[in-house]
Amino acid sequence: MTTTRPILVMMSYRGGERLARCLDSIERSQHHFSRIILSVTAAHDSDDMRQCEEFQQRNPKAEVICTGRELPTMQHQAFWIDYLQGTQAQPTDWVYWLAYDDEVRTRGIDAIVDETGNWPLRHDTVYFGPWAMRHEQPDHLWDGDPAQALESWTSFPLEGPTRLPVIEWIRQQLIQPTYMQMSGSLCPLHNFIDLRDAKPTKKGPMRIEMATAASPGTRFVEEFKQPVSIIYGRSNSDRASYGQRARVEDWNLMARLARMTLHDPTALLDAFLRDSKPKNRTRRQKSAATQGAPEEWRVRELVAPDERGFG
């Protein structure tokens, strides 16, 4: 029987101590992944490469790749996509995307997989969150109590549902932005290939979560019942104040949504039918009045740290 396990892809940029913390969490959780790709954007003799190569020596399952020089986010992402395509990965393979300054939450994955290790994944759906949150400053590594419970942050309505049509989920984020992260997301590889290849070309990482979701063949966004990653975030990220740079990315996002509905008109119909219900219409009208509101912090619950207490 085939077991569905995603490919973990970790992107590192000047990782330092945060990369070491991330690699520790990958080492504890590697049985949950079919492959582990450590993608470094740096020189081949960089400290990040040294850390990843030492990790590989301890864990031969890991594959370490390096751009040889620092690249912007989207170019770095294209680099590891090219690598996966060149090493027999299939468009239908799942990718668990992880930033170097975050962690895998093994306890959360343990809670969602079945007895054979299968992840509960549907190919018309992408998965974002919830995220177990810790707070740290840019110049100071988190040093709190590792046994303390973590807040579980969500980009879905607290009262539900936790599964929405892609267009409805994106519209809610643009009207009333909530905390959202790529780290710990689960998307088929074809979503990343489409993001790399589609025109107009996406230039920067802003709106990347929504842009990755808005791919032909994807109809829904869903969150897991447990966070499968730990994000070291800062509560001043305020997506509503991205300004002109984010607005430039919105043009790309609108083009992607248009392409998606051309390929699958039912995606637009799903959102329309949902929004036509009186309860949803009222929520939309209230949200429309808050255009430009700051990012909303939605805490669904408290969750336990991992067994070893590192996160």
Backbone torsions as a table, in degrees:
resi	resn	phi	psi	omega
1	MET	NA	131.8	180.0
2	THR	-77.5	135.1	178.9
3	THR	-105.2	130.5	179.6
4	THR	-85.9	105.9	173.5
5	ARG	-127.3	136.2	-177.5
6	PRO	-77.1	165.4	170.1
7	ILE	-88.5	124.0	175.0
8	LEU	-83.7	127.0	174.7
9	VAL	-120.0	116.3	177.8
10	MET	-108.6	125.4	178.0
11	MET	-102.9	125.8	-178.0
12	SER	-116.8	136.7	177.0
13	TYR	-142.1	107.9	-179.1
14	ARG	50.3	56.7	-167.5
15	GLY	-73.4	-45.4	179.2
16	GLY	57.5	-136.5	-178.2
17	GLU	-65.1	-31.9	179.6
18	ARG	-67.0	-36.5	175.4
19	LEU	-63.9	-42.3	178.4
20	ALA	-59.1	-42.3	178.7
21	ARG	-63.4	-42.6	179.6
22	CYS	-62.8	-45.6	-178.7
23	LEU	-62.3	-36.3	175.9
24	ASP	-58.0	-42.9	-178.3
25	SER	-69.9	-34.8	176.9
26	ILE	-65.8	-40.3	-179.4
27	GLU	-61.7	-37.6	-179.4
28	ARG	-73.6	-22.2	-171.1
29	SER	-114.3	6.9	-167.7
30	GLN	-63.4	-22.1	178.8
31	HIS	-66.4	-15.0	-179.3
32	HIS	-87.2	0.0	-173.9
33	PHE	-126.1	144.5	179.6
34	SER	-75.5	-35.1	177.3
35	ARG	-143.7	157.1	176.7
36	ILE	-128.2	113.4	-179.1
37	ILE	-108.8	119.1	175.6
38	LEU	-105.0	107.0	-174.7
39	SER	-105.7	118.5	-174.3
40	VAL	-111.9	127.6	173.2
41	THR	-103.6	96.3	-174.3
42	ALA	-175.0	178.3	172.7
43	ALA	-70.0	156.6	-177.8
44	HIS	-65.4	-22.3	179.4
45	ASP	-101.8	22.2	-178.1
46	SER	-75.8	163.9	176.6
47	ASP	-64.7	-36.5	177.4
48	ASP	-59.9	-43.1	179.0
49	MET	-65.2	-39.7	178.3
50	ARG	-59.2	-47.0	-179.8
51	GLN	-61.2	-44.3	-177.2
52	CYS	-69.3	-37.8	178.3
53	GLU	-68.6	-36.5	174.9
54	GLU	-65.8	-37.8	175.2
55	PHE	-61.5	-44.0	-179.4
56	GLN	-62.9	-36.6	178.1
57	GLN	-62.4	-35.8	177.7
58	ARG	-80.3	-26.4	-173.2
59	ASN	-134.6	84.7	-175.0
60	PRO	-58.4	-16.8	177.4
61	LYS	-64.4	-25.9	-176.7
62	ALA	-71.5	143.4	174.3
63	GLU	-116.7	121.7	-177.1
64	VAL	-106.0	125.1	177.7
65	ILE	-127.0	153.4	-173.4
66	CYS	-143.3	135.6	180.0
67	THR	-74.2	-20.5	-177.9
68	GLY	85.1	-13.5	176.9
69	ARG	-160.3	161.3	-179.4
70	GLU	-73.2	134.4	-179.7
71	LEU	-125.6	152.8	171.0
72	PRO	-61.4	162.0	-172.6
73	THR	-53.5	-49.3	-174.3
74	MET	-68.5	-34.4	176.1
75	GLN	-69.6	-38.2	176.4
76	HIS	-63.6	-41.7	178.8
77	GLN	-62.8	-42.1	177.8
78	ALA	-61.0	-32.9	-179.9
79	PHE	-62.6	-49.1	-178.5
80	TRP	-75.1	-26.3	174.1
81	ILE	-64.4	-45.0	176.9
82	ASP	-57.7	-41.4	-179.5
83	TYR	-63.5	-45.8	-180.0
84	LEU	-62.6	-43.1	179.1
85	GLN	-63.8	-32.2	179.4
86	GLY	-81.4	-4.7	-179.2
87	THR	-122.9	36.6	171.0
88	GLN	68.5	16.4	171.9
89	ALA	-69.0	144.6	-178.3
90	GLN	-100.0	149.6	178.3
91	PRO	-55.2	-27.9	-179.3
92	THR	-85.0	-5.3	176.4
93	ASP	-65.6	146.1	-179.8
94	TRP	-90.1	144.9	177.9
95	VAL	-120.2	124.3	169.4
96	TYR	-96.5	111.9	-172.6
97	TRP	-93.3	129.6	-176.2
98	LEU	-136.8	130.0	174.2
99	ALA	-84.3	150.8	-175.4
100	TYR	-62.8	-21.9	-176.2
101	ASP	-99.3	12.6	176.1
102	ASP	-120.2	-175.0	-176.4
103	GLU	-136.6	153.8	167.2
104	VAL	-76.8	137.4	175.0
105	ARG	-104.6	96.3	-175.0
106	THR	-62.1	-39.8	-179.6
107	ARG	-58.1	-38.7	179.3
108	GLY	-67.2	-40.5	178.2
109	ILE	-66.3	-42.4	177.6
110	ASP	-54.4	-34.5	-175.2
111	ALA	-77.3	-19.1	-175.1
112	ILE	-108.1	-22.4	-179.0
113	VAL	-78.6	157.2	177.9
114	ASP	-85.5	-173.4	-173.2
115	GLU	-65.6	-19.3	178.0
116	THR	-99.5	2.7	178.8
117	GLY	93.8	4.4	178.6
118	ASN	-69.6	132.1	171.6
119	TRP	-81.4	144.8	-178.9
120	PRO	-83.2	82.7	-171.1
121	LEU	-122.0	135.5	176.7
122	ARG	-118.0	136.5	-170.4
123	HIS	-77.0	-2.7	171.3
124	ASP	-98.5	12.1	-170.6
125	THR	-133.2	145.3	168.2
126	VAL	-117.0	157.1	-170.6
127	TYR	-123.5	121.7	178.8
128	PHE	-130.0	110.0	174.5
129	GLY	81.6	-173.6	-3.2
130	PRO	-68.7	172.9	-176.8
131	TRP	-121.4	129.7	171.9
132	ALA	-77.1	128.4	-168.4
133	MET	-113.5	135.7	163.9
134	ARG	-127.2	157.8	-173.9
135	HIS	-119.6	127.3	175.8
136	GLU	-141.8	162.9	179.8
137	GLN	-93.0	154.0	-177.8
138	PRO	-56.4	-33.6	-174.9
139	ASP	-103.3	14.3	-176.5
140	HIS	-146.6	117.7	179.4
141	LEU	-66.7	139.2	179.9
142	TRP	-56.3	133.1	-178.9
143	ASP	-137.8	33.8	-179.4
144	GLY	-80.7	-167.2	-178.8
145	ASP	-78.1	113.6	-177.4
146	PRO	-68.8	-13.4	179.4
147	ALA	-91.9	-3.9	-177.7
148	GLN	-74.6	143.6	177.6
149	ALA	-63.3	153.5	-179.0
150	LEU	-112.6	146.1	172.4
151	GLU	-71.7	142.2	175.9
152	SER	-105.9	110.9	-175.6
153	TRP	-98.1	144.7	-174.6
154	THR	-132.1	152.7	172.8
155	SER	-103.6	9.2	178.6
156	PHE	-107.2	161.0	176.9
157	PRO	-59.5	139.0	-178.4
158	LEU	-62.5	-31.6	-179.8
159	GLU	-85.4	1.7	-178.9
160	GLY	92.9	172.9	-1.1
161	PRO	-78.4	168.8	176.3
162	THR	-105.3	19.0	174.9
163	ARG	-143.1	122.1	-175.5
164	LEU	-135.2	151.3	168.4
165	PRO	-57.4	145.4	-176.6
166	VAL	-53.0	-47.6	-175.4
167	ILE	-64.0	-39.7	179.2
168	GLU	-65.5	-43.2	179.2
169	TRP	-61.5	-44.2	179.7
170	ILE	-65.6	-42.3	-179.3
171	ARG	-61.1	-41.1	178.6
172	GLN	-62.5	-37.4	-179.9
173	GLN	-68.2	-36.0	-178.1
174	LEU	-75.5	-32.2	179.6
175	ILE	-81.3	-51.2	179.2
176	GLN	-129.7	88.5	-174.0
177	PRO	-64.0	140.1	175.3
178	THR	-122.1	168.7	-177.3
179	TYR	-66.5	131.6	-176.0
180	MET	-146.6	141.6	-177.3
181	GLN	-143.3	147.1	170.4
182	MET	-72.7	-33.8	-175.3
183	SER	-57.5	126.5	-178.6
184	GLY	84.5	2.1	177.1
185	SER	-75.4	154.5	177.5
186	LEU	-125.5	115.0	-180.0
187	CYS	-137.9	147.2	173.1
188	PRO	-63.0	150.4	179.3
189	LEU	-57.3	-32.7	-177.1
190	HIS	-63.2	-25.9	175.1
191	ASN	-64.8	-39.9	179.5
192	PHE	-71.8	-38.6	176.6
193	ILE	-61.8	-43.7	179.5
194	ASP	-63.1	-40.6	179.4
195	LEU	-64.0	-35.9	178.1
196	ARG	-71.0	-40.3	-167.9
197	ASP	-96.1	-24.0	-172.3
198	ALA	-68.5	151.1	175.2
199	LYS	-107.9	140.1	-0.3
200	PRO	-70.3	153.4	-176.9
201	THR	-71.0	134.7	175.6
202	LYS	-76.9	126.7	-172.9
203	LYS	-92.6	-38.5	-173.4
204	GLY	-133.8	172.3	-171.8
205	PRO	-81.1	-11.4	179.9
206	MET	-63.3	142.1	-176.8
207	ARG	66.9	17.2	-173.9
208	ILE	-65.3	-33.7	179.9
209	GLU	-62.4	-47.7	-179.7
210	MET	-68.4	-39.5	179.9
211	ALA	-64.5	-38.3	178.3
212	THR	-66.2	-37.5	179.4
213	ALA	-70.0	-33.1	-174.1
214	ALA	-83.1	69.7	-177.4
215	SER	-126.4	139.0	178.0
216	PRO	-52.8	134.1	-178.3
217	GLY	99.5	-17.6	177.0
218	THR	-100.2	124.4	-176.6
219	ARG	-113.0	-23.6	-173.5
220	PHE	-133.6	154.6	168.7
221	VAL	-118.9	136.5	-176.4
222	GLU	-139.3	154.9	171.9
223	GLU	-114.5	152.8	179.0
224	PHE	-75.3	167.5	178.8
225	LYS	-78.6	-12.0	177.9
226	GLN	-139.0	146.7	172.1
227	PRO	-63.9	136.6	177.5
228	VAL	-109.5	8.7	174.5
229	SER	-147.2	160.0	174.7
230	ILE	-116.9	125.4	-178.2
231	ILE	-105.0	131.8	173.8
232	TYR	-97.5	89.3	-170.7
233	GLY	-105.5	176.8	176.1
234	ARG	-132.3	132.7	-171.5
235	SER	-78.1	17.1	176.8
236	ASN	-115.9	24.1	-175.3
237	SER	-74.2	-28.6	172.2
238	ASP	32.2	81.8	-179.2
239	ARG	-62.3	-22.4	-178.7
240	ALA	-73.0	-13.6	-179.2
241	SER	-109.8	24.8	178.0
242	TYR	-60.0	-29.8	176.4
243	GLY	77.3	-154.0	-171.4
244	GLN	-62.0	-35.6	-178.6
245	ARG	-61.1	-43.5	179.5
246	ALA	-67.7	-35.5	179.8
247	ARG	-63.8	-35.4	175.3
248	VAL	-61.2	-42.1	178.3
249	GLU	-67.3	-26.7	178.6
250	ASP	-62.5	-33.1	176.7
251	TRP	-61.2	-42.4	177.4
252	ASN	-64.0	-41.3	-179.2
253	LEU	-63.6	-43.0	179.2
254	MET	-63.5	-38.3	177.7
255	ALA	-64.2	-38.6	179.7
256	ARG	-67.6	-40.9	178.0
257	LEU	-64.0	-38.6	178.1
258	ALA	-63.6	-43.8	177.8
259	ARG	-61.1	-42.8	-177.4
260	MET	-61.9	-42.3	-178.7
261	THR	-74.1	-28.1	174.2
262	LEU	-65.1	-39.7	178.8
263	HIS	-73.4	-32.1	-174.8
264	ASP	-144.5	84.6	-178.2
265	PRO	-58.6	-22.8	179.9
266	THR	-65.9	-22.1	177.3
267	ALA	-62.9	-41.9	177.1
268	LEU	-69.0	-38.8	179.6
269	LEU	-63.1	-41.4	177.9
270	ASP	-55.1	-47.1	-178.4
271	ALA	-67.1	-40.9	-179.1
272	PHE	-63.6	-46.1	-178.6
273	LEU	-63.8	-40.2	178.6
274	ARG	-64.6	-43.3	-175.5
275	ASP	-73.6	-17.9	-178.5
276	SER	-78.7	-11.5	178.4
277	LYS	-71.5	140.1	-175.6
278	PRO	-53.4	-43.9	-177.7
279	LYS	-61.8	-43.6	-178.9
280	ASN	-71.5	-33.2	178.0
281	ARG	-64.3	-40.9	178.9
282	THR	-64.6	-43.1	178.7
283	ARG	-61.8	-41.6	-179.8
284	ARG	-64.3	-41.0	-179.7
285	GLN	-64.5	-39.5	177.4
286	LYS	-66.6	-41.7	-179.4
287	SER	-65.6	-37.7	-178.4
288	ALA	-61.1	-28.6	179.7
289	ALA	-74.1	-11.8	-177.4
290	THR	-108.2	22.5	178.3
291	GLN	-52.3	132.5	-179.1
292	GLY	85.5	4.0	179.2
293	ALA	-66.0	153.1	178.6
294	PRO	-68.5	163.6	-178.2
295	GLU	-58.9	136.6	-177.1
296	GLU	-94.2	133.8	-179.2
297	TRP	-100.5	105.5	-176.9
298	ARG	-104.4	110.7	178.8
299	VAL	-100.3	114.4	-176.9
300	ARG	-78.3	-41.9	-176.5
301	GLU	-170.1	-178.7	170.8
302	LEU	-103.8	140.6	179.3
303	VAL	-126.8	157.3	-177.1
304	ALA	-79.6	152.7	172.6
305	PRO	-71.4	174.7	177.8
306	ASP	-68.0	163.2	-173.2
307	GLU	-53.6	-40.8	-176.2
308	ARG	-83.1	-0.4	173.8
309	GLY	80.5	10.1	-179.7
310	PHE	-91.7	-10.5	179.3
311	GLY	144.9	NA	NA
